[in-house]
Amino acid sequence: MPMFRIGSLPNVQLDNGVPFLHGKCWQDIFDAIRQARRLIYITGWSVWHKVTLVRDGEQHPGVTLGDLLRSKSQEGVRVLLLVWDDPTSRNVLGYKTDGIMATHDEETRRFFKNSSVQVLLCPRIAGKRHSWVKQREVETIYTHHQKTVIVDADAGNNRRKIIAFVGGLDLCDGRYDTPDHSLFRTLQTVHKDDYHNPTFTGSVANCQREPWHDMHSRNRWIDRIPDIIGVFDTPSISEDDPEAWHVQIFRSIDSNSVKDFPKDPKDATKTNLMCGKNVLIDMSIHTAYVKAIRAAQHFIYIENQYFIGSSYNWSSYNDLGANNLIPMEIALKIANKIRAHERFAAYIIVPMWPEGVPTGAATQRILFWQHKTMQMMYETIYKALVEVGLEDAFSPQDFLNFFCLGNREAVDEFNSSGVPSPSNSHTPQALSQKSRRFMIYVHSKGMIVDDEYVILGSANINQRSMDGTRDTEIAMGAYQPQHTWARKQCNPLGQIHGYRMSLWAEHTGVIEDIFTEPESLECVRRIRTMGEMNWKQFAAEEVSEMRGHLLKYPVEVDRKGKENLTI
C-alpha cells in the first residue's frame, strides 16, 4: 500500500536495503482512472472538471479530469461523482453564483449534464427530527468533506480488483504541486491556468501562487464488490510477508448522512456508534487518533490543516465546545513519559495561518484558538517537568514542537516573474512580490506514530471534523505487522518509516542519520534548529533561495511553556 505525495525525492532505505518508492499522487490517480474498466466512483468536497492531473508535458498533455471521465463513461465505465452541494452556489434561471467556498459544484454538474457521467450534488442535511433552526445550521455551516477515488484495476488472470485513494486531496484547482513548492517559476508553465492564492484581494498580476502540501494514500480492497473479485479468489498475503498490511477505515458521520446504521439505538454500542439527540454518530476517526496516541511509546508526527481542541482545559474560553481529546492526549502522553523519565517527542506541522486574508476576523479567531490549544499543551508539559524536578534541565520544547512550511525564491535569469512595478508599492501584493516569500499551505490530515502506525484521511484536528455530527469525513489507519517495535525490538524500517523520512526530506531538504531516532533529544533539537535557521532566512530583508521549507512556528515558548508571538 504505497503512500503518496508528488515529485522526486532522495533515496530512503528500508529494511534489508530496500528503497522506499516515492509515489506520484496525481499521476497515479490519473493512471488508475485511465485503466478502469468497470467503475470510477469519486467523492469530494470539491471536484472540478477543468483540473489537469498530469502536467509533465510528456504524457496526455492538457487532458482534464472532465474530459478523462467523460471518455471513460463513453467506453462503458460506470462513472459516479458524489460532490458536496455548497448551498451558497446556485444556478437558477441563468443566474449563477460561484458560492463562498468556490468549489465549482454547479459548474462541474453543468459540464457533465448531457453525458453518461452521473453527478450528484449532495447537501449536508440534518434529520427531520431536528428543529428547523438545527436543520438550517447544519445545511449552511457544515459540509461533506470526504475525498475518495475508487476504481477497478487489473488483478491478473482476466480478473479485476478494487483500488481506493483516500486522503486530504481534492481534485480541484490550486492543489497540484511538487516538493519544490514553487512560488513564481511555474506561473507560466505548470500553473499557468491554475493560479490560486486567496490571501490577495484585487489584482494578482505577477503575484506568487500559494504552494500546497497534502497527504494521500492508496488501498487495495477485496471484500466490497465480490462479483469483481471475492475474498476467497484473492491470493492471500501471509502475515510473514514483509509487505503485508493491516488496514481499517474510520469515519466521522451520523445517521442523517449514511445508510445501514442500526434502527434501534440499543444496537448502536455493538457497532461502536454513539447515541446523540435523534441521531446515531460514528466518531471512529476521533477514537482512532486517541487510541493511537495512547499506544504511542516513542514519538508522534502530525501534519494537519488545523490543530484546535481540548478546550475544556484551556485557561479561558473553556466553554467553546472544541472538546476533541487529541491535543490533551498528546500533552498527557508527554507528561506521563516525563514522570517515567522516558524520552518522547511530538512534532506538529500546521499552516502559518488558515487559508484566506491573515488579518480577517475568521482567520484571527482560528489562530487565537490554536494558540489556546498550544498554550494548554505546553503548560501541561511544564507542570510535569516541575513535578519531577526537571524544569531546569529541560524545556517543554524538548518534547513538543510546532512548525509551519514556507518558501522563498530569488530572482534569476530564469525566474524574473513577480518583480513589482514602482506604482502601488505598499499594497500587500507589491510587498509580497518584493519579499518573494510565502507560506506553503499545509492541507495534510495525517499522523504517524512510532514509525509503525499511520492515519491518513480527510479529517482535520478540530471539532468540525472529529465531532461526527458536523463535517462528514473518512480516514484509514494502517500498519505492517512485520514492521513494528514489538516485532523488531528497535525502530521499524518499513513503509511508514520510509514515508515519514520522505516527508522530512522534502521539508528539510536533507536526510540525516539522526532522523531515524525522532524521539531522541538530539533529533528534537536538530529539527528545531533547522526550523529556526530557515525562519531567519525566510524573514530576512535579503532575498535568498531556500533549501529547506521547514520553519519554526512563529511563537516564542519560554521554559515555563508560555507563548509569545514573534511576528
JOZIHU-V239173 format. One record per residue. N is the residue number from 1. PSI is psi in degrees with one decimal (NA if undefined). Layout:
BEGIN
[[N,PSI] [N,PSI]]
END
This chain:
BEGIN
[[1,88.5] [2,151.9] [3,147.0] [4,143.5] [5,-161.8] [6,141.1] [7,-178.6] [8,137.9] [9,168.8] [10,160.3] [11,136.3] [12,125.4] [13,132.0] [14,-167.9] [15,141.6] [16,26.4] [17,10.0] [18,130.8] [19,142.1] [20,131.2] [21,110.8] [22,125.0] [23,161.0] [24,95.2] [25,-53.0] [26,-42.8] [27,-42.7] [28,-36.6] [29,-42.8] [30,-48.7] [31,-40.6] [32,-42.7] [33,-44.2] [34,-33.3] [35,-2.0] [36,144.1] [37,-22.6] [38,-46.0] [39,149.5] [40,110.7] [41,124.1] [42,130.9] [43,149.1] [44,150.2] [45,-38.3] [46,131.5] [47,120.1] [48,124.2] [49,-19.7] [50,-6.9] [51,139.5] [52,121.4] [53,-34.9] [54,124.8] [55,29.4] [56,-3.0] [57,-1.6] [58,-50.6] [59,131.4] [60,51.1] [61,131.9] [62,4.6] [63,118.8] [64,162.9] [65,-42.1] [66,-45.8] [67,-40.2] [68,-46.5] [69,-39.2] [70,-39.5] [71,-43.0] [72,-37.9] [73,-33.7] [74,-22.2] [75,-5.8] [76,3.2] [77,136.5] [78,115.7] [79,116.3] [80,132.2] [81,124.5] [82,106.1] [83,141.1] [84,133.4] [85,102.7] [86,116.4] [87,-14.6] [88,-5.5] [89,131.9] [90,153.9] [91,85.6] [92,119.1] [93,39.4] [94,-8.7] [95,118.7] [96,137.3] [97,137.8] [98,-22.6] [99,152.4] [100,-38.9] [101,-5.5] [102,52.3] [103,-7.2] [104,23.3] [105,-46.1] [106,-37.6] [107,-43.5] [108,-39.7] [109,-41.9] [110,-38.6] [111,-40.3] [112,7.3] [113,-45.7] [114,25.5] [115,176.8] [116,1.9] [117,126.8] [118,124.1] [119,124.5] [120,117.6] [121,118.1] [122,115.8] [123,155.8] [124,113.5] [125,153.0] [126,162.8] [127,159.5] [128,-20.8] [129,-15.0] [130,158.5] [131,161.8] [132,-40.4] [133,-44.5] [134,-40.7] [135,-44.1] [136,-37.7] [137,-48.4] [138,-45.1] [139,-34.0] [140,-38.2] [141,-39.0] [142,163.6] [143,168.0] [144,110.7] [145,3.2] [146,149.1] [147,104.6] [148,150.6] [149,119.7] [150,125.4] [151,161.2] [152,151.9] [153,165.1] [154,126.7] [155,6.6] [156,158.5] [157,36.9] [158,29.1] [159,163.4] [160,151.6] [161,173.5] [162,131.9] [163,134.0] [164,129.8] [165,127.1] [166,135.4] [167,-148.5] [168,1.0] [169,122.1] [170,142.9] [171,73.5] [172,-176.3] [173,152.2] [174,-5.7] [175,-30.8] [176,130.3] [177,174.2] [178,170.8] [179,-16.4] [180,-29.3] [181,55.1] [182,147.1] [183,-52.0] [184,-32.2] [185,-23.2] [186,8.0] [187,-30.9] [188,6.5] [189,-96.5] [190,-37.7] [191,21.2] [192,-42.7] [193,21.9] [194,50.4] [195,136.5] [196,118.2] [197,89.7] [198,0.8] [199,-33.5] [200,140.6] [201,145.1] [202,-153.2] [203,135.8] [204,20.4] [205,126.8] [206,9.1] [207,151.9] [208,149.1] [209,166.1] [210,108.4] [211,154.9] [212,131.7] [213,131.9] [214,170.9] [215,140.7] [216,168.0] [217,160.6] [218,133.0] [219,145.2] [220,127.8] [221,147.6] [222,-4.4] [223,13.8] [224,-28.9] [225,80.2] [226,-25.9] [227,-15.6] [228,-54.4] [229,122.9] [230,168.2] [231,-41.8] [232,-11.1] [233,-13.1] [234,130.8] [235,123.9] [236,145.5] [237,123.9] [238,147.3] [239,-24.9] [240,-8.1] [241,126.0] [242,-22.2] [243,12.6] [244,146.3] [245,149.4] [246,125.3] [247,141.7] [248,142.9] [249,137.4] [250,157.5] [251,157.8] [252,107.5] [253,158.7] [254,175.8] [255,-8.6] [256,-13.9] [257,9.9] [258,148.8] [259,167.0] [260,13.3] [261,154.4] [262,141.7] [263,-35.2] [264,120.9] [265,-23.6] [266,-25.2] [267,-4.9] [268,-43.4] [269,-25.8] [270,-25.5] [271,21.4] [272,33.6] [273,152.6] [274,149.0] [275,116.3] [276,-170.0] [277,110.2] [278,25.8] [279,146.7] [280,141.8] [281,131.3] [282,109.9] [283,32.8] [284,-23.5] [285,-46.7] [286,-44.6] [287,-41.1] [288,-44.0] [289,-48.0] [290,-46.1] [291,-38.3] [292,-39.8] [293,-43.3] [294,-30.0] [295,-14.1] [296,140.9] [297,-16.2] [298,-51.8] [299,162.6] [300,134.0] [301,122.4] [302,137.0] [303,125.1] [304,147.4] [305,-29.9] [306,157.1] [307,85.2] [308,130.3] [309,-178.7] [310,39.3] [311,-20.4] [312,-18.9] [313,10.3] [314,156.1] [315,-22.3] [316,167.9] [317,30.6] [318,3.4] [319,16.6] [320,-33.3] [321,4.1] [322,70.9] [323,10.3] [324,147.1] [325,-7.7] [326,-52.6] [327,-42.0] [328,-36.6] [329,-39.7] [330,-45.4] [331,-42.0] [332,-36.2] [333,-47.2] [334,-43.6] [335,-42.7] [336,-36.5] [337,-38.3] [338,-44.5] [339,-30.0] [340,2.0] [341,42.9] [342,148.6] [343,145.2] [344,144.8] [345,144.9] [346,128.0] [347,125.2] [348,123.8] [349,126.3] [350,168.3] [351,157.7] [352,-38.5] [353,157.6] [354,150.0] [355,136.8] [356,-168.8] [357,121.9] [358,-31.9] [359,-1.8] [360,151.8] [361,-43.1] [362,-41.8] [363,-45.7] [364,-34.6] [365,-43.8] [366,-42.8] [367,-37.9] [368,-45.2] [369,-37.0] [370,-40.3] [371,-43.5] [372,-38.2] [373,-48.5] [374,-43.2] [375,-44.0] [376,-41.2] [377,-46.2] [378,-38.0] [379,-37.6] [380,-41.3] [381,-42.1] [382,-41.2] [383,-38.7] [384,-39.5] [385,-40.7] [386,-41.7] [387,-37.8] [388,10.0] [389,29.7] [390,13.8] [391,-22.4] [392,-23.7] [393,-31.6] [394,157.3] [395,160.5] [396,-29.3] [397,-2.9] [398,-5.1] [399,-31.4] [400,128.2] [401,140.9] [402,140.4] [403,164.5] [404,179.3] [405,144.2] [406,163.7] [407,159.4] [408,135.8] [409,127.0] [410,157.9] [411,132.7] [412,-177.5] [413,-22.5] [414,-0.5] [415,68.1] [416,-0.2] [417,146.3] [418,4.6] [419,119.2] [420,151.1] [421,158.0] [422,-31.6] [423,151.7] [424,42.8] [425,-5.4] [426,9.1] [427,157.1] [428,-36.7] [429,-48.0] [430,-42.4] [431,-39.1] [432,-38.3] [433,-37.3] [434,-42.9] [435,-24.5] [436,43.6] [437,157.5] [438,153.9] [439,153.7] [440,120.3] [441,117.1] [442,110.6] [443,5.4] [444,156.1] [445,74.4] [446,160.6] [447,136.7] [448,131.8] [449,119.9] [450,22.0] [451,20.1] [452,-12.7] [453,139.4] [454,140.0] [455,126.5] [456,139.7] [457,-154.3] [458,-3.6] [459,126.9] [460,162.8] [461,79.4] [462,176.5] [463,-31.4] [464,-44.9] [465,-31.0] [466,-14.6] [467,-41.0] [468,-24.1] [469,6.0] [470,-112.3] [471,142.0] [472,139.7] [473,162.1] [474,144.9] [475,162.5] [476,144.3] [477,139.0] [478,152.7] [479,160.7] [480,116.1] [481,-23.8] [482,-2.3] [483,66.2] [484,161.8] [485,-38.6] [486,-37.4] [487,-42.1] [488,-25.0] [489,25.5] [490,179.5] [491,118.0] [492,144.6] [493,48.7] [494,-160.2] [495,-33.2] [496,-40.9] [497,-45.6] [498,-38.0] [499,-45.4] [500,-44.8] [501,-36.3] [502,-43.6] [503,-44.9] [504,-36.4] [505,-41.8] [506,-44.6] [507,-35.8] [508,-20.5] [509,4.0] [510,167.4] [511,122.8] [512,151.8] [513,-34.3] [514,-19.0] [515,-19.6] [516,-4.4] [517,64.8] [518,-20.7] [519,-16.0] [520,150.2] [521,-35.4] [522,-42.4] [523,-43.7] [524,-48.1] [525,-32.6] [526,-46.2] [527,-41.4] [528,-40.5] [529,-42.1] [530,-45.5] [531,-38.8] [532,-42.0] [533,-42.3] [534,-35.9] [535,-41.5] [536,-41.3] [537,-39.5] [538,-38.5] [539,-8.4] [540,155.6] [541,-40.6] [542,132.3] [543,127.7] [544,152.3] [545,134.3] [546,132.4] [547,-45.7] [548,154.8] [549,-8.4] [550,123.4] [551,142.0] [552,140.6] [553,135.7] [554,61.0] [555,149.1] [556,130.7] [557,118.9] [558,-179.9] [559,-14.7] [560,7.6] [561,12.6] [562,137.8] [563,143.0] [564,135.3] [565,140.3] [566,-3.5] [567,NA]]
END
